[in-house]
Amino acid sequence: MNTRHVAAAALPRKIELMDTTLRDGEQTQGVAFTPMEKVSIAKALLQFLRVDRIEVASARVSEGEKEAVSRINQWAAEEGFAERVEVLGFVDHTRSVDWIKSTGGSVINLLAKGSEKHCREQLGKTLEQHCADVLQTINYAHEQGLKINLYLEDWSNGYKDSPEYVYGFMDKLQHSSVRHFMLPDTLGVMAPDEVFDSLGDMCRRYPDLHFDFHPHNDYGLATANVMAAVRAGVSAVHCTVNCLGERAGNASLAEVAVVLRDKMGMQLAIDESHLVRISDMVENFSGKRIAANAPIVGADVFTQTAGIHADGDQKGGLYKTKLGPERFSRTRSYALGKMSGKASLKKNLEQLELDLSEEDQKKVLARIVSIGDSKQTITTDDLPFIIADVLESKNYQHIELLACAINSGMDLQSTVSLRVNVKGEKHQATGAGSGGFDAFIDAIGKVLARYDYTLPALADYEIRIPKGGHASALTECVITWDCGNELRKTRGVHVNQVFAGIQAAIKLINIQLHEMAAMR
Ligand SMILES: CC(=O)SCCNC(=O)CCNC(=O)[C@H](O)C(C)(C)COP(=O)(O)OP(=O)(O)OC[C@H]1O[C@@H](n2cnc3c(N)ncnc32)[C@H](O)[C@@H]1OP(=O)(O)O
């Protein structure tokens, strides 16, 4: 009989997700969370996203880690989540168990060796000696009241190169008090067929045990391997937010959650509407930017670029799929550039609640395509300016910078002197600051105070040059403004990067002065 068919027929309907962003995720090069950050992520994962279990640290790492784990455990105990917080511990008799106990922890994920090579080369032990050490640590953990899960580190290589070691290990440990046997593809070397065959074999040999699968993404196969593992019969899979983790990372929590639901019909506890918020939080705390095209959570993944796609959406949602943005509290957008068509423009105009005649739309579209031809990104916020420019509209001419001189030097404050036209009135102002842009904000702020207008705070300030650019290339400054209930982006392009920032600021001021005028 086909073994694949047998295992697939026995698919569990419920699958547990164990998130290890705070343990394996912190093994990403250059990532170290503070205790406050760890507590915030742990709360978000358990309380809002509702993952089943989280692994929050390795034992014995540092005093800071101890503080973080203690604070997470204290909160988890108060909320009734204590047994869902796990800590990786070592086969070190009493040391890791004592460390976890001292943090108020309830669960140890004991790291044992799942390959003969690791056991022999790293620990210098035989299978029998190692199993005796593991059992001793398990017994001690049990006496101390901890729940125990067991990692078989390097299991994927162990299963391939030394299966007798893996079976011998399992035979000795299967009747211990281990709740989950956690089988890692530690070096991310497996492909889905190998995962399915090897895990299927483990599940059939030890039908009464719970197996977790812990993937790594070295071949970019982590999510596919998770699917194979679930098909093979594991009861839990491990993942991280934003695919963080040692080397190429683990499986992405967002990908795993939607794939298991949509493609395998699994029941998960996850609340998908929080995936993006938690991804943002981890992106900020880890300092690791995610790719704009990262599935579910990337900035661009709900943006249609091709005019034909926008047209299809306009004519009855032809390009919509189950993976819609609303599911993740996001919205679809339509990029503006050289591949835009009538429908792309219409969708953006709808978003801005702007009404243009067919004739005007043609002119604006022609300008968008020509700007797009020179590789510039056009944001929805640029659209009113393109429209104003193309149609010679005065709507957005609330402020015009007439002249501006900037003085910057080493170990000196930068100064700005400017002349500006606001609503037909000319003003002069000077300002000082730690850089040219800062000095400009100081000066313009003095003028705008007379119009009851204050510039919002900066949330992000990015300077870019075109790919392959050189010293005299145009610079593009994209500023994200924190406008209270929303973030807004504006862009400026100039050969001088400070003036690119100033252009971006002037754009925002124009939009907001226009909105203020419209409200009156
Ligand atoms: C699957 C994974 O991703 S494993 C990730 C495990 N987590 C970590 O490594 C967290 C960060 N690590 C640390 O902070 C430190 O390495 C510590 C505190 C754990 C240990 O530090 P040190 O005592 O300085 O030792 P070192 O880092 O060199 O670790 C190697 C020692 O651990 C031993 N070791 C390796 N695996 C294990 C294990 N599963 N259980 C117990 N000991 C182990 C090695 O044999 C070696 O021992 P030796 O010094 O007697 O030769």
The ligand as an SDF file (V2000), in Angstrom:
LIG
                    3D

 51 53  0  0  0  0  0  0  0  0999 V2000
   19.5240   23.7940   17.9290 C   0  0  0  0  0  0  0  0  0  0  0  0
   20.1150   25.0620   18.3620 C   0  0  0  0  0  0  0  0  0  0  0  0
   19.8910   26.0340   17.7490 O   0  0  0  0  0  0  0  0  0  0  0  0
   21.0650   25.0400   19.6950 S   0  0  0  0  0  0  0  0  0  0  0  0
   21.1000   26.6190   20.3420 C   0  0  0  0  0  0  0  0  0  0  0  0
   21.4690   26.5130   21.7190 C   0  0  0  0  0  0  0  0  0  0  0  0
   21.5420   27.7980   22.3050 N   0  0  0  0  0  0  0  0  0  0  0  0
   22.7070   28.4400   22.4730 C   0  0  0  0  0  0  0  0  0  0  0  0
   23.7990   28.0260   22.0850 O   0  0  0  0  0  0  0  0  0  0  0  0
   22.5310   29.7180   23.1880 C   0  0  0  0  0  0  0  0  0  0  0  0
   23.7540   30.5570   23.2880 C   0  0  0  0  0  0  0  0  0  0  0  0
   24.8380   29.8310   23.9380 N   0  0  0  0  0  0  0  0  0  0  0  0
   25.4720   30.2490   25.0580 C   0  0  0  0  0  0  0  0  0  0  0  0
   25.1530   31.2530   25.6390 O   0  0  0  0  0  0  0  0  0  0  0  0
   26.6330   29.4380   25.5170 C   0  0  0  0  0  0  0  0  0  0  0  0
   27.0720   28.6610   24.4050 O   0  0  0  0  0  0  0  0  0  0  0  0
   26.2900   28.5100   26.7330 C   0  0  0  0  0  0  0  0  0  0  0  0
   26.0200   29.4020   27.9130 C   0  0  0  0  0  0  0  0  0  0  0  0
   25.0710   27.6810   26.4260 C   0  0  0  0  0  0  0  0  0  0  0  0
   27.4610   27.5960   27.0140 C   0  0  0  0  0  0  0  0  0  0  0  0
   28.6230   28.3510   27.0140 O   0  0  0  0  0  0  0  0  0  0  0  0
   30.0740   27.7060   27.3700 P   0  0  0  0  0  0  0  0  0  0  0  0
   29.9720   26.9640   28.6230 O   0  0  0  0  0  0  0  0  0  0  0  0
   31.0190   28.8430   27.2730 O   0  0  0  0  0  0  0  0  0  0  0  0
   30.3940   26.6380   26.2550 O   0  0  0  0  0  0  0  0  0  0  0  0
   30.3330   26.7100   24.6890 P   0  0  0  0  0  0  0  0  0  0  0  0
   29.5070   27.8200   24.1750 O   0  0  0  0  0  0  0  0  0  0  0  0
   31.6790   26.6130   24.0930 O   0  0  0  0  0  0  0  0  0  0  0  0
   29.4740   25.3950   24.4560 O   0  0  0  0  0  0  0  0  0  0  0  0
   30.0270   24.1880   24.1290 C   0  0  0  0  0  0  0  0  0  0  0  0
   29.9170   23.1980   25.2500 C   0  0  0  0  0  0  0  0  0  0  0  0
   28.5670   22.7280   25.3220 O   0  0  0  0  0  0  0  0  0  0  0  0
   28.5600   21.3040   25.0870 C   0  0  0  0  0  0  0  0  0  0  0  0
   27.3140   20.9600   24.4690 N   0  0  0  0  0  0  0  0  0  0  0  0
   26.9730   20.9540   23.1820 C   0  0  0  0  0  0  0  0  0  0  0  0
   25.7050   20.5540   23.0530 N   0  0  0  0  0  0  0  0  0  0  0  0
   25.2340   20.3190   24.2830 C   0  0  0  0  0  0  0  0  0  0  0  0
   23.9990   19.8900   24.7930 C   0  0  0  0  0  0  0  0  0  0  0  0
   22.9760   19.6300   23.9660 N   0  0  0  0  0  0  0  0  0  0  0  0
   23.8550   19.7460   26.1230 N   0  0  0  0  0  0  0  0  0  0  0  0
   24.8790   20.0140   26.9440 C   0  0  0  0  0  0  0  0  0  0  0  0
   26.0740   20.4370   26.5180 N   0  0  0  0  0  0  0  0  0  0  0  0
   26.2480   20.5810   25.1970 C   0  0  0  0  0  0  0  0  0  0  0  0
   29.7890   21.0880   24.2250 C   0  0  0  0  0  0  0  0  0  0  0  0
   30.2110   19.7440   24.2520 O   0  0  0  0  0  0  0  0  0  0  0  0
   30.7750   22.0210   24.8910 C   0  0  0  0  0  0  0  0  0  0  0  0
   31.2340   21.4520   26.0860 O   0  0  0  0  0  0  0  0  0  0  0  0
   32.8260   21.4660   26.5040 P   0  0  0  0  0  0  0  0  0  0  0  0
   33.1010   22.9080   26.7570 O   0  0  0  0  0  0  0  0  0  0  0  0
   32.8450   20.6260   27.7100 O   0  0  0  0  0  0  0  0  0  0  0  0
   33.5630   20.9090   25.3410 O   0  0  0  0  0  0  0  0  0  0  0  0
  1  2  1  0
  2  3  2  0
  2  4  1  0
  4  5  1  0
  5  6  1  0
  6  7  1  0
  7  8  1  0
  8  9  2  0
  8 10  1  0
 10 11  1  0
 11 12  1  0
 12 13  1  0
 13 14  2  0
 13 15  1  0
 15 16  1  0
 15 17  1  0
 17 18  1  0
 17 19  1  0
 17 20  1  0
 20 21  1  0
 21 22  1  0
 22 23  2  0
 22 24  1  0
 22 25  1  0
 25 26  1  0
 26 27  2  0
 26 28  1  0
 26 29  1  0
 29 30  1  0
 30 31  1  0
 31 32  1  0
 31 46  1  0
 32 33  1  0
 33 34  1  0
 33 44  1  0
 34 35  1  0
 34 43  1  0
 35 36  2  0
 36 37  1  0
 37 38  1  0
 37 43  2  0
 38 39  1  0
 38 40  2  0
 40 41  1  0
 41 42  2  0
 42 43  1  0
 44 45  1  0
 44 46  1  0
 46 47  1  0
 47 48  1  0
 48 49  2  0
 48 50  1  0
 48 51  1  0
M  END
$$$$
